[in-house]
Structure formats: structure tokens, C-alpha cells
Amino acid sequence: MRIATWNVNSVNARLPTVTAWLEAAQPDVVCMQEIKCVDEKFPREALESLGYNVEVHGQKSYNGVALLSKHPMSDVRRGLPGDETDEQARFIEAVIEAPVPIRVCGLYLPNGNPMGTEKFAYKLAWFERLKRHAAELLAYEEPLILCGDYNVIPEPEDARNPAAWTGDALFQPESRAAFRAMKWLGLSDAHEVAGEPAGTYTFWDYQAGAWQRDHGIRIDFHLMSSQATDRFRGIETHRDARDMDKPSDHVPVVVDIDLEA
């Protein structure tokens, strides 16, 4: 099974690009972030016509996440537990009813900028809530993937120019420590398991010629439980998607998990 994560940066504005990639890459499951629309405005019919079941947790103009699956989905959760006052649409979860079921969580972690504001505190609090929920899910001892845009640069090698990010919320010690704490729960980064080389980036800003100069960063991840890691077969970072017509500033990352019974 091919499971993709992709921050599409407005699904309706980039729908031809999104559908072209889906038709070419043929992922079985897709976690989308930054769909930037309410549920009713999500292009459900266009994606269902490609064979996907669709679950959406949207928000007007900002954020928003969606799950697409060629298999039935069950136990769908919209919103990260732990704060009933949080109205930002950043988390969706479902069990993908493959021959061996797998629980997939799609997430869009807060950016946290500018530093010194409540936005950074919200980022760290959201990270802590995510860690608590991940610990609860790991107790099920089932194949599990938490994938999406984590908005964190874990190590200097995950940026072409680390010095350019020292004042950014994505590269602060607290952000990086929170990401390590997720892994210490017993989650494995598919990029590391596969041994993808340094310089495998997933985001290039639209500004200052970042794509042309390859000033990228790696901030989109698949974190896998041990049961998913045992079935992990490979990872592809679709760098070419950044060169498509009207691209997102992120590219899709796809993992291959053997879920045959």
C-alpha cells in the first residue's frame, strides 16, 4: 500500500495539479494538509471519480486536512484531542480497512512564528497534545502512521542553509526536542529507516528563488509504529512535483507498506 502525505497549499486553487499527480503516482491513501476550505467546498466529486473515499476536516481560508483512501475507512476522528477550545482544523485520523488494517493520522502542525508570541506557545502545546495522543494509539499495538507537515526541521542536515533558520520557530531547540520526544515514544521516521540521503527536502519557499537555488528543508514526515515499520518497504520523495504547473511549495512523500494478510 502506498501512503502519501502532501501539503497541497489550497486544494481548489491547485486541483488540476493535485489530480494530475494522483493519476500519475497512484497512491492508495493520501493525507492532505492546508486544503484551505470548509468541508462543503472540498472537491469531493473530482477525487471520488479517481476511486477515493474522502474524509475532510476543513476550515475557511486556513489550515484544513483531508484523508483519501481507495479502501474503506472506519473510526474516523476529526480534530486532535486534548483541547476542546481549539478550533483550528489540523488533525484527521482513520483506520484504513486494508487486508491488514492500518491507522493513519494526517496532521498539520502549527508553524509557530513569529517567535515570542502566543503562536509559538500554541505550537509547543499542540506538539505535547500530539505526543499524548500518539502514546495512547501506540498502546493498541497495531500498524500506525502519523504523517503530515510537522513544521519542524529536526537536524541541520534537513536544511540546505541551516543558518537561515536559526531565528525561525521551525528550527528552535524546543521544536526539535518535541519532535525527538515523538520518536522516543517508539516511532520511526521512514526517511531514516530507508536511509534517504541528506538533501532530501520536502519544502521550498516561493520567495527569493528558493526552488531554483535548492534552498529546501525537510519538514514532511511519516512516523511509524514498530508494527508499521516491520511492514515498511520503501519511501519516495516526489521532488519533481515542485516543478509542476502551479505547484505547492511542498512535495508529496510516499511510503510503501506491505499490508497483505
Residue pairs with C-beta under 8 A, 6 or more apart in sequence:
1 28
1 29
1 96
1 98
1 102
1 256
1 257
1 258
1 259
2 25
2 26
2 27
2 28
2 29
2 254
2 255
2 256
3 27
3 28
3 29
3 30
3 31
3 102
3 104
3 145
3 147
3 222
3 254
3 255
3 256
3 257
4 25
4 27
4 29
4 30
4 31
4 252
4 253
4 254
4 255
5 30
5 31
5 33
5 106
5 147
5 148
5 149
5 220
5 221
5 222
5 252
5 253
6 18
6 21
6 30
6 31
6 32
6 33
6 220
6 248
6 250
6 251
6 252
6 253
7 32
7 33
7 34
7 108
7 148
7 149
7 203
7 220
7 248
7 249
7 250
8 14
8 18
8 32
8 33
8 34
8 35
8 248
8 250
9 34
9 36
9 248
9 249
9 250
10 34
10 35
10 36
10 37
11 18
11 32
11 35
11 36
11 37
11 42
11 43
11 66
12 36
12 37
12 41
12 43
13 36
13 246
14 246
14 247
14 248
15 43
15 46
16 245
16 246
17 241
17 244
17 245
17 246
17 247
17 248
19 46
19 47
19 50
20 244
21 238
21 241
21 244
21 252
22 30
22 47
22 50
22 52
23 50
25 238
25 252
25 254
27 252
27 254
28 69
28 70
28 71
28 96
28 98
29 67
29 68
29 69
29 70
29 71
29 96
29 104
30 52
30 66
30 67
30 68
30 69
30 252
31 65
31 66
31 67
31 92
31 104
31 105
31 106
31 107
31 147
31 148
32 65
32 66
32 67
32 68
32 106
33 64
33 65
33 106
33 107
33 108
33 148
33 149
33 250
34 63
34 64
34 108
34 149
35 42
35 56
35 58
35 64
35 65
35 66
36 59
36 61
36 62
36 63
36 64
37 58
37 59
37 60
37 61
37 64
38 58
38 59
38 60
38 64
39 56
39 57
39 58
40 58
41 58
42 54
42 56
42 58
42 66
44 54
44 56
47 54
47 68
48 54
51 70
52 68
52 69
52 70
53 68
53 69
53 70
53 71
53 72
53 73
54 66
54 67
54 68
55 66
55 67
55 69
55 73
55 76
55 78
55 92
55 94
56 64
56 65
56 66
56 67
56 92
57 64
57 65
57 66
57 78
57 79
57 89
57 91
57 92
58 64
58 66
58 89
59 87
59 88
59 89
62 88
63 88
63 89
63 90
63 108
64 89
64 108
65 89
65 90
65 91
65 92
65 106
65 107
65 108
65 148
66 92
66 106
67 73
67 76
67 92
67 94
67 104
67 106
69 94
69 96
69 104
71 96
71 97
71 98
72 97
73 94
73 95
73 96
73 97
74 94
74 95
74 97
75 93
75 94
75 95
75 103
76 92
76 93
76 94
77 91
77 92
77 93
77 94
78 89
78 91
78 92
79 86
79 89
79 90
79 91
80 86
80 90
80 91
80 107
80 126
80 129
80 130
80 133
81 129
81 133
82 129
82 132
82 133
83 125
83 129
86 126
88 110
90 107
90 108
90 109
90 110
90 126
91 105
91 106
91 107
91 108
91 130
92 105
92 106
92 107
93 103
93 104
93 105
93 106
94 103
94 104
95 101
95 102
95 103
95 104
96 102
96 103
96 104
98 259
99 259
99 260
99 261
100 143
100 231
100 259
100 260
100 261
101 142
101 143
101 259
102 142
102 143
102 144
102 145
102 228
102 257
102 259
103 137
103 140
103 142
103 143
103 144
103 145
104 144
104 145
104 147
105 134
105 137
105 144
105 145
105 146
105 147
105 148
106 147
106 148
107 130
107 146
107 147
107 148
107 149
107 150
108 148
108 149
108 151
109 123
109 126
109 127
109 130
109 148
109 149
109 150
109 151
109 152
110 119
110 122
110 123
110 126
110 151
111 119
111 123
111 151
111 169
111 170
112 119
112 120
112 122
112 123
112 124
112 151
112 169
112 170
112 172
112 175
113 119
113 120
113 168
113 169
113 170
114 120
114 169
115 167
115 168
115 169
115 172
119 169
120 169
120 172
123 151
123 169
123 175
124 174
124 175
124 178
127 175
127 178
127 179
127 181
127 182
128 178
130 146
130 182
131 178
131 181
131 182
131 185
134 146
134 182
134 185
134 187
134 223
135 185
137 144
137 225
138 144
138 185
138 186
138 187
138 225
141 225
141 227
142 225
142 227
143 225
143 227
143 228
143 231
143 257
143 259
144 224
144 225
144 227
144 228
145 222
145 223
145 224
145 225
145 228
145 255
145 257
146 182
146 187
146 222
146 223
147 220
147 221
147 222
147 223
147 253
147 255
148 220
148 221
149 219
149 220
149 250
150 179
150 219
150 220
150 221
151 169
151 170
151 175
151 219
152 170
152 171
152 175
152 176
152 178
152 179
152 219
153 159
153 162
153 165
153 170
153 171
153 175
153 176
153 217
153 218
153 219
154 176
154 179
154 180
154 189
154 218
155 176
156 162
157 198
157 199
158 198
158 201
158 217
158 218
158 219
159 165
159 171
159 201
159 216
159 217
159 218
160 199
160 201
160 213
160 214
160 215
160 216
160 217
161 215
162 171
164 215
165 171
165 217
169 175
170 217
170 219
182 223
183 189
183 223
186 225
186 226
187 223
187 224
187 225
188 223
188 224
188 226
188 229
188 232
189 221
189 222
189 223
189 224
190 221
190 222
190 223
190 224
190 232
190 235
190 253
190 255
191 200
191 218
191 221
191 222
191 235
191 237
193 224
193 229
193 232
193 235
194 232
194 234
194 235
196 235
196 237
199 214
199 216
200 218
200 237
201 214
201 216
201 217
201 218
201 237
201 239
202 216
202 217
202 218
202 219
202 220
202 237
202 250
202 251
202 253
203 216
203 217
203 218
203 219
203 220
203 249
203 250
203 251
204 210
204 211
204 214
204 215
204 216
204 242
204 249
205 211
205 215
205 249
206 249
208 215
209 215
210 216
211 242
211 243
219 250
220 250
220 251
220 253
221 253
222 235
222 253
222 255
224 232
224 255
228 257
231 257
231 258
231 259
232 255
232 256
232 257
232 258
233 256
233 257
233 258
234 255
234 256
235 253
235 254
235 255
235 256
236 253
236 254
236 255
236 256
237 251
237 252
237 253
237 254
238 251
238 252
238 253
238 254
239 251
240 251
241 247
241 248
241 251
241 252
242 248
242 249
242 251
